[in-house]
Amino acid sequence: MSLPESLSLLLVDDEEIVRFTLREFLRFLGHNVDEAEEGFTGIQMLEAKHYDAAFVDMRMPRLDGMGFLRQCREKWPTLPVFLVSGHATETTCRDVLEAGASGFLHKPFSFEDIRQLLATIEQK
């Protein structure tokens, strides 16, 4: 399965180490990556620029991942949004997918997990 050429991706996470890890791997794969430390900033960035997908932490201050996802589905219904969490249960994963998330990334994640999520963007 081939990956898309070069994507414009948005990372929204309040933890610098998570943003750093995702950013460096995605850039290594040739993608353009912008970052936001919280959900409201991420929404503003989506309003200002086109992104091919967003990776969004579930637990953040002010606007959490589910709130971010709801706003995305209202404004950008086709944008792939992948929620990220280290505290998810099976019920949480199901709820996230039912709410319209394109996928779920469990912390700690592997680079193969990220590759698989990116491959789903090409299939859509």
C-alpha positions in Angstrom: 0.0 0.0 0.0 1.6 3.3 -1.1 1.4 6.5 1.0 0.2 9.8 -0.4 2.9 12.0 -1.9 3.1 15.0 0.4 0.3 16.0 2.8 -0.4 19.2 4.7 -1.0 18.0 8.3 -2.1 19.7 11.5 -1.0 18.4 14.9 -3.0 19.6 17.9 -1.6 18.5 21.3 -0.8 20.2 24.5 2.2 17.9 25.1 5.4 19.1 23.3 7.0 15.7 23.3 4.0 14.2 21.5 4.0 17.0 18.9 7.8 16.6 18.5 7.6 12.9 18.0 4.7 13.0 15.5 6.2 16.1 13.7 9.6 14.6 13.2 8.3 11.3 11.8 5.8 13.0 9.5 8.4 15.4 8.2 10.8 12.4 7.7 8.1 10.9 5.4 8.0 14.2 3.4 4.8 15.8 4.8 4.3 19.4 5.8 3.4 19.8 9.4 1.9 22.7 11.4 1.3 22.5 15.2 -1.1 24.0 17.7 -0.9 23.6 21.5 -4.7 23.6 22.0 -7.9 23.1 20.2 -9.1 26.7 19.6 -5.8 27.5 18.0 -6.1 24.4 15.8 -9.6 25.5 14.7 -8.2 29.0 13.8 -5.4 27.3 11.8 -8.0 25.2 9.9 -9.9 28.4 9.1 -6.8 30.0 7.7 -5.3 27.2 5.7 -6.2 23.9 3.9 -5.0 20.8 5.7 -5.3 17.2 4.4 -5.7 15.8 7.9 -5.4 16.6 11.6 -4.0 14.6 14.5 -5.7 15.8 17.7 -5.2 14.9 21.4 -8.3 13.8 23.3 -7.3 15.5 26.6 -6.5 19.2 26.3 -7.4 22.3 28.3 -10.1 24.6 26.9 -11.2 22.6 23.8 -10.6 18.9 24.0 -10.4 16.4 21.1 -14.1 15.6 21.0 -15.0 19.3 21.0 -12.5 19.9 18.2 -13.9 16.9 16.3 -17.5 18.3 16.6 -16.4 21.7 15.3 -14.5 20.0 12.4 -17.5 17.9 11.4 -19.7 21.1 11.3 -17.2 23.1 9.2 -15.1 20.6 7.4 -17.1 17.3 7.2 -14.7 15.5 5.0 -11.4 16.4 6.8 -9.8 13.3 8.2 -9.4 13.8 11.9 -7.4 11.2 13.9 -7.8 11.4 17.7 -4.9 10.5 19.9 -5.0 9.3 23.5 -3.1 7.3 26.0 -6.2 6.9 28.3 -8.7 5.5 25.9 -11.0 2.6 26.6 -12.8 0.4 24.1 -15.9 2.5 24.7 -14.0 5.8 24.1 -12.7 4.4 20.8 -16.2 3.4 19.7 -17.6 6.8 20.8 -14.9 8.7 18.9 -15.5 6.7 15.7 -19.3 7.2 16.0 -18.7 10.9 16.4 -17.0 11.0 13.0 -13.3 10.5 13.7 -11.4 9.0 10.8 -9.3 6.9 13.2 -7.7 6.6 16.6 -4.1 6.6 17.6 -3.2 5.0 21.0 -0.3 6.3 23.0 2.3 5.0 23.0 2.1 4.6 19.2 4.5 3.1 16.7 5.6 4.6 13.5 3.7 1.7 11.7 0.5 2.9 13.5 1.0 6.3 12.0 1.8 4.9 8.5 -1.4 2.9 8.6 -3.5 6.0 9.4 -1.8 8.0 6.7 -2.6 5.2 4.2 -6.3 5.6 5.0 -6.2 9.2 3.7 -5.2 8.0 0.3 -8.0 5.5 0.2 -10.7 8.1 0.7 
